[in-house]
Amino acid sequence: MSNRFCERHPGCLDLTGKVALVTGSSRGIGRAIAIKLAQAGADVVINYLRNKTKAEETAAAIEAEGVKSLIIRANVAEEKEVIAMFETIQEHYGRLDILVSNAASGILKSALDLNLRYWRWTMDINAGCLLPLAQGAVKLMGNEGGSIIAVSSLGALRAIPNYAAVGASKAALESLVRHLAAELAPRNIRVNAISAGIVETDALKHFPTRSELLSESLRRTPMGRLTEPEDVANTALFLCSGLAHMIVGQTVVVDGGYSIVG
Ligand SMILES: NC(=O)c1ccc[n+]([C@@H]2O[C@H](COP(=O)([O-])OP(=O)(O)OC[C@H]3O[C@@H](n4cnc5c(N)ncnc54)[C@H](OP(=O)(O)O)[C@@H]3O)[C@@H](O)[C@H]2O)c1
């Protein structure tokens, strides 16, 4: 890969020899990120919860890029399962350079229809998971440091119908990203978030207002198309590369301009 983009960090878009963990990479945005990092030369750990066949399909796509993959089933909302996942990574690779905390879920209801059980469940999966994930990743990141990226959404800042719990969990996630970023920068570990606009994945099937969301998002997006998984994956590759060396604790919005209009 050409070095001419970045003299201080030669080969900085080349991730050969690096190991990346992408949570929730059996499908959707996580899958696109996993494949993008593999195309840049990283070995990729694929995490999933229920869909083993899809995880195996992602693994095949990654190995077709000439790098190694490892599939680990773990519920990111369960601390013990996250700890066990890092033990497996330690056994297989002995290191980790990139963590992408992408897996998410949550209860889609208006605030008045939520209860604390739904709230805690959504918070645990979407925000709480970053704590044990980051703690596990830091232990495997050596003196070279590394990169941690969390995938967020515009609901962290905007009120979206039926998105109260998920939006609040993403706001907590983005705040945690900033706190982790300040703590970990002295170890040369950069922590950032990517906030994506509406992306047509399986996740949208759970939205009661799916077709309105899609058509309204398309109509209002200055770039004239919806955000695609690959758009998010390109940003993830940039953020974990040396080109983004001074980007720390930021939330990069990838939405074709949707959030700056209206
Ligand atoms: N789609 C959008 O419009 C959009 C917009 C902005 C931000 N995002 C964010 O982008 C990320 C990915 O979303 P997506 O649309 O690609 O979702 P998706 O298509 O529903 O895929 C979710 C992925 O996460 C995994 N997963 C779910 N719960 C998990 C858990 N508890 N532990 C481990 N893995 C789990 C799933 O595994 P299985 O296959 O095993 O179920 C799957 O791989 C999320 O953080 C989401 O909030 C999405």
The ligand as a Gaussian input file, in Angstrom:
#p B3LYP/6-31G(d) Opt

LIG

0 1
 N      -29.123000       0.283000      10.804000
 C      -29.136000       1.561000      11.102000
 O      -29.935000       2.366000      10.566000
 C      -28.146000       2.124000      12.077000
 C      -28.000000       3.519000      12.139000
 C      -27.093000       4.061000      13.036000
 C      -26.343000       3.237000      13.860000
 N      -26.525000       1.877000      13.787000
 C      -25.710000       1.075000      14.701000
 O      -24.888000       0.203000      13.946000
 C      -24.624000      -0.984000      14.692000
 C      -24.976000      -2.193000      13.860000
 O      -26.334000      -2.093000      13.478000
 P      -26.947000      -2.974000      12.301000
 O      -28.036000      -2.158000      11.700000
 O      -25.855000      -3.505000      11.432000
 O      -27.596000      -4.164000      13.154000
 P      -28.079000      -5.627000      12.710000
 O      -28.128000      -5.755000      11.236000
 O      -29.307000      -5.879000      13.500000
 O      -26.893000      -6.566000      13.257000
 C      -26.691000      -6.655000      14.631000
 C      -25.439000      -7.454000      14.886000
 O      -25.172000      -7.427000      16.296000
 C      -25.178000      -8.761000      16.803000
 N      -25.709000      -8.714000      18.158000
 C      -26.918000      -8.236000      18.571000
 N      -27.014000      -8.303000      19.907000
 C      -25.848000      -8.828000      20.347000
 C      -25.331000      -9.158000      21.628000
 N      -26.057000      -8.934000      22.740000
 N      -24.092000      -9.698000      21.711000
 C      -23.348000      -9.919000      20.593000
 N      -23.783000      -9.635000      19.357000
 C      -25.017000      -9.105000      19.234000
 C      -25.992000      -9.565000      15.824000
 O      -25.610000     -10.933000      15.898000
 P      -26.583000     -12.151000      15.365000
 O      -26.468000     -12.131000      13.855000
 O      -25.995000     -13.374000      15.969000
 O      -27.965000     -11.813000      15.831000
 C      -25.576000      -8.908000      14.504000
 O      -24.298000      -9.372000      14.103000
 C      -25.444000      -0.832000      15.973000
 O      -24.619000      -0.303000      16.990000
 C      -26.514000       0.155000      15.601000
 O      -27.047000       0.848000      16.704000
 C      -27.394000       1.313000      12.923000

